[in-house]
Amino acid sequence: MIFVLLAASCRSAAAFSLFLDDPCTVTDFPALCRGTIKGQRNVNAATDVAIAELMKRTRQARDIAKKELKVLDGGVSTCLSNFNSAFDNLDKALKNIKEGDQYDLLNENVKKCQYAVRGELYLRASELQKEGKKIIFTNVGNPHALGQKPLTFPRQVVALCQAPFLLDDPNVGMLFPADAIARAKHYLSLTSGGLGAYSDSRGLPGVRKEVAEFIQRRDGYPSDPELIFLTDGASKGVMQILNCVIRGEGDGILVPVPQYPLYSATISLLGGSLVPYYLDESENWGLDVNNLRQSVAQARSQGISVRAMVIINPGNPTGQCLSEANLKEILKFCYNEKLVLLGDEVYQQNIYQDERPFISSKKVLMDMGSPFSKGVQLVSFHTVSKGYWGECGQRGGYFEMTNIPPRVVEEIYKVASIALSPNVSAQIFMGLMVSPPKPGDISYDQFARESKGILESLRRRAKIMTDGFNSCKNVVCNFTEGAMYSFPQIRLPPGALQAAKQAGKVPDVFYCLKLLEATGISTVPGSGFGQKEGVFHLRTTILPAEEEMPEIMDSFKKFNDEFMAQYDNGFGYSRM
Amino acid sequence: MRRFVIGQAKNLIDQTRRRPPQPHHHNNLRLLSLLRPSASDSTAVYSPRLFSSSSSSDMPGSDSSTSSLPVTLDSINPKVLKCEYAVRGEIVSIAQRLQDDLKTNKDAYPFDEIIYCNIGNPQSLGQQPITFFREVLALCSHTALLDESATHGLFSSDSIDRAWKILDQIPGKATGAYSHSQGIKGLRDAIAAGIEARDGFPADPNDIFMTDGASPGVHMMMQLLISSEKDGILCPIPQYPLYSASIALHGGSLVPYYLDEASGWGLEISELKKQLEDAKSKGITVRALAVINPGNPTGQVLSEENQRDIVDFCKKEGLVLLADEVYQENVYVPDKKFHSFKKVARSMGYGEKDISLVSFQSISKGYYGECGKRGGYMEVTGFTSDVREQIYKVASVNLCSNISGQILASLVMSPPKPGDDSYDSYIAEKEGILSSLATRAKTLEEALNKLEGVTCNRAEGAMYLFPCITLPQKAIAAAEAAKTAPDAFYCKRLLNATGIVVVPGSGFRQVPGTWHFRCTILPQEDKIPAIVNRLTEFHKSFMNEFRD
């Protein structure tokens, strides 16, 4: 009896479909099986029932055996212990079925999604840190974590908004300058209930107005606060917009490769298709419209309807700044191909050269005039996490929509309203970012000194870093024109590729892990951002403190040159 | 024999492991669709068209001027179109317009202000934040204050100590940095200790995922559990529309179970069983049971016995229990107490391996009501490590939740203790708010029960009353003529006559043919008599106009 049941349950589990009208048809003893599993259609559940039944009966058999064979000689006790190990194994089988079930049933899109910035390297780095090793985290653009001090004025204003009762204290002036006090009162007056009340789901109207004024000053074209939504960081905004655009896997989004993995992760979570276009490393990560055409044509030939295009300007992880001419081409392309352009412009303050200052997609679009200015749909994103602010932990951002029909805006509003509202203190940070102290304000000098200090230092660090990489054997790195990252190419010798293969690692992951173990520098392998096949990179931020920079680059060089010496057997390299 | 049994068991294990990653879904779908040719017309598949007049009837066909654009109403994600969120729906839009108009046109209206009773947003209605919490937050926002001697004159000594303690837990004392995607470890330690103190059972900080309010946590779990409309989530009706909206956005099926209004919005296990079977027969795999305790919008507090039955039900049926416990501090009646589902499960002897349980908590509710901070957490227990990794991955795509929300969540779970400098003022503030909420709940409930054709269960907890209104046929006919749901019709009239904003019951779903509205108990106590008067007068004139 026991064997029969077990065989039945095994056979049913062996059928590779979890749901059957009658799982027992695949067993050798269907009638017995049916009697046991009582109508279960899920094979796992049926097996579960069968095993439980089997355990019950085995237990009974053991008890009977115990009773009948009163003399516990060697043979009987072996038999009993055999019973016991059978229980153990059955228990394990049950557990396995249950665990398998839980994971198997998860949303496939979730399982598919990858997010490298906090992946294997980051986890290993965290482990090493716990073991007491000094880790230099250059994996995330997280300036304050690497010692950048927050700007004083905005922190003063937000502290006052956090504790509004201070504003009534006669001694408040001992701790806060008058313009911070005035500004705190201003922002509190824009809220309905201070930082503790939900705001409008699109953000405080008063702050959205300040954002619109900022955009108008920046671009020279009017901006409508009704088309600006504040968000908990730019990532949330990107997710909201992509959620609106992507209907299924037939919808494709053009994404630069290398790209910031937020895009690949979100597209995969939403079940859409990522359509890659390659940036040209030899042209300083330039964006070639011919490449775009090819990518779109190829996707369309596969039945994918390409609906939107992402640009990251300045580039992440590639650090290039797009020229006005290039942006024009892109906008024309979007017009012709009917694509929504998602302009990730979160690094617009982070520019480290003078030939190509930041120019917004919106300005270029408006400059182009009819029919483009009315015919291209554009959503641009900004944040308080980057720039010289670096207020990542606040989770503040906004997006501005251009040429999006009012009814679609309403739908986006509706979805935003399910999350109730973005956090209010970050909204105030955003207000302060777009309307910082002006010349003549009490805090102006300090604010200007602090922000200039950070930007100039970042510019110097960008140079130290790219120069440092370019001085290393088999490493080539484009200059970081903007953003917060260097993305050097590591030309791995065949010996290293071989060793990586043996270790079961992607070659750049292998290299980055070795780098981490040897120097404590935590980077992100290029494979997390996408790269051409056979070419390997890593991404570091340029954010470590300036005084530590030379030492970091020295230790990188030492590691790299030793690594290359170890694996270079003189047979050439991975392709440039 | 031994070898045989062990061998078979091993085979079984191997086969379970070797199962290809996703065959069952396709097979499952195909097979189930054979069983039931069209699942989309199932009554269990929630089709939320609440304010048909406003959004659905005129939806198809976008403006001709925009039809050449890539993104129009016709071409956006249909799941986005499908989801509804009534708490901020049409009535609120009307209210906002009225509010704007009131500024310039005061004499045109029979009221001088709009009173928002539509949303649990206490501080927008004048509730003051807890001083200690805000002191700590201010100090953490501008850490330079901690070095100033004048600070000791303006801040309580324990808030300064606490701020130091929190800063020491943040790597580099950097409150402006992204944190661990689950939240700052030290703050999670404090939360776990708070849960342990609450429940008397251990809590693991690695089980805590901090989120921007409770809603993103609910979204994350829905995203994880729902693959298609074949995946169902059991939700209470009436329910907080976050659930219906989130399920719609992720393309799943809402499997309703009705709360019994006659027994004070009781949750019957027999009803759960019935709805589960019904869903199964429609080919839906029910993945989870959502329970809101204390209830929103219904305000009931579950008894421990009822909770035990629910836990057993989930265990037996293999359902994930999604426990929305954001109102855990809001209990107003002496005969009821809040028990967390985790405590109930653990006290039944069920551990990690017995039940998958997610408990949601928020800093937006309770006596603190810090909605604008967007802080909260979910405690995730009873999941295998591979599933946990997936939750972590999804959390990491959004980097982390906001730090001041994280700090506040830790404060809420570890408030001042007896002997601390702020303890007395903290307790006075907390008790003041909670006892006032209890008074307001009672006053409003009594007033509502006095109205013709209105019955209202008591608000044992949470922040809402959900009265049932028997509408005269004439009113229903008038609503139909105005192409609006009868309860929405009533609520619009109420708004236009009194400036009071409430949410029609249809936004939460209700037993067909019954009509309700949700009204928060949050207006400040001194405003309650005026609200009662206006409401009573309005109701009388409404009934006079429409009485059959």
Interface residues (C-beta under 8 A of the other chain):
Chain A: I2 F3 L6 A7 S9 C10 A13 A14 F16 S17 L18 F19 L20 D21 N44 A45 T47 I51 N82 S85 A86 N89 L90 K92 A93 K95 N96 I97 K98 E99 G100 D101 Q102 Y103 D104 L105 L106 N107 E108 N109 V110 K111 C113 Q114 Y115 V117 R118 V140 N142 P143 H144 A145 L146 G147 P150 T152 R155 Q156 V158 A159 L160 Q162 A163 P164 F165 L166 D169 N171 V172 M174 L175 T191 S192 G193 G194 L195 G196 A197 Y198 S199 S201 D232 G233 S235 K236 M239 N243 C244 V245 I246 R247 L262 A265 T266 L269 R307 A308 K338 L339 V340 G375 Q377 S385 G390 E391 C392 G393 Q394 R395 N403 I404 P405 P406 R407 V408 E411 K414 V415 S417 I418 A419 L420 S421 P422 N423 V424 S425 A426
Chain B: M1 R2 F4 V5 I6 Q8 A9 K10 N11 L12 I13 Q15 T16 R17 R19 P20 P21 Q22 P23 H24 H25 N27 N28 L31 L32 L35 M59 S62 D63 T66 S68 L69 P70 V71 T72 L73 S75 I76 N77 P78 V80 L81 C83 E84 Y85 V87 R88 I119 N121 P122 Q123 S124 L125 G126 Q127 P129 T131 R134 E135 L137 A138 L139 S141 H142 T143 A144 L145 E148 A150 T151 G153 L154 P171 G172 A174 T175 G176 A177 Y178 S179 S181 D212 G213 S215 P216 H219 Q223 L224 L225 I226 S227 D231 L242 A245 S246 L249 H250 T285 R287 G318 K353 S356 S364 G369 E370 C371 G372 K373 R374 F383 T384 D386 V387 Q390 K393 V394 S396 V397 N398 L399 C400 S401 N402 I403 S404 G405
